[in-house]
Amino acid sequence: MKIFILNPFLFSGKLSRLSRKRQPLDLAYMASLLRKEHKIKLLDANALSLSLEDTIEEIKLFLPEVLILTSTPLDRWEVPSHAHLKLLIKNIIKTIDSVDIKYTILTGAHGTVMPEWILKKSSIDYVIRGEPEIIAVNLINAMANNLPLENISGISYVKEGKIINNKDAERINDLDSLPFPAYDLLPMEKYRYTFPDIPSPFSLMLSSRGCPFNCTYCLKAMMDKLYIARSPENVVAEMEFLQNNFGIKGIYFQDWEFLINKDRVRRICYLIKEKNINVSWGCNVRAGDLDDETVSKMKESGCVRINIGFESGSQKVLDMAEKKITVDQIKEAVNICRRYDINMGIYSILNLPGEDRRTIAETEKFLAENNLKTMCEPNLPIPYFGTKMYKMLVRQEGYEFDWENLEKFAGRVGVSQPPWLAKIYRWHYKFRYSAGAFYFLHPKFYGRLARRFKDILLKWNIPLK
């Protein structure tokens, strides 16, 4: 079959809604598997900033029988945006209806947690739920051979006017059995990491899938229940492949928690040095998993960045979020990174359940005392479907939600103040702990206030003149 695999560029006017230029690894894995038996075109319209018209023209030129597209590429699985989904349905799916395609398949977090909603709101033929690569192969092969779909796990579709949800698919237990992503089908020169410490040419990698922890706000639907890791040898072989074939100098591991198995990580570090792989790399970690021995080996093998799931400087909030870490562990993680001169990023969330004025003060005090205030721009927690926070929301409001009304409750579950007031508290304590109780008398405060107001105007595309 002829299969067109698309990572769409979703935009509104001049503003991109998915501006990060990073490899859609899940689609590239699918392409690598499917091209063994089918004719494939993989288009990363996001990396190429292709307009809707140019994207449709590419599809028409290829004349595919099947279109596979994603609502959330792999690096966005855990934070799906309704605005992104809305633009996908409005701009891409409806326009594609005019193209002669037999089957349209959607992967990603939106359809995984709410396939019925997707099938009712769009002309998508099949929704793939969860880890998509093997499911896509099974579905395409069934189509190609006119086989019944009832036994294809992990798909949802409409049959005789009724929505059918086949049983969930099992997770991919042997990740080493997957071929490397089809990097050769991607515009590798276009990808960049957010910060310059991980240089270009750049690539994402995924060395493990899932997470054994169960934070109340975390959407784990795409890689649910199990933590599964690739062997160190397989991981380093891919790094060597990227270096030798694409001149890659920077890699970011998109694992949800890279340091779950520290023996595995130390083995990866040893093999990087043994193979003379010269790349700068970074990863996500839990604060409680950092230790001197492991971080020293990471540093020696080229690690330049560690991003930590900080979330809050209040133990009360961390406990209610079921983070299973302590404020002291976060502080020690910061100190370890500084001892080995590794750049840090910290993920922060404002207005998690249990947040109040006192916990916001605790967080800002922790950031000030540990000189972290300049690297922390918190997000509001969205109570995604399937999370414990979503269950709290339903109990709080007394009714069910869908993608059209869910994000309205970001930062509004189990808290003492609405998000706008939480932001004011945060700003107050941020200045208080950095400039003293009378910060409002300092000229620099008003300069920063003016810059913040200007940023808000630019964000909302409001002319300054």
Beta strands, then each sheet from edge to edge (+ up, - down):
strand 1: 2-7
strand 2: 11-12
strand 3: 15-16
strand 4: 39-44
strand 5: 66-70
strand 6: 103-107
strand 7: 126-128
strand 8: 155-159
strand 9: 162-165
strand 10: 202-205
strand 11: 208-209
strand 12: 228-229
strand 13: 250-253
strand 14: 280-285
strand 15: 303-311
strand 16: 343-348
sheet 1: 4+ 1+ 5+ 6+ 7+ 8- 9+
sheet 2: 2+ 3-
sheet 3: 10+ 13+ 14+ 15+ 16+
sheet 4: 11+ 12-
end
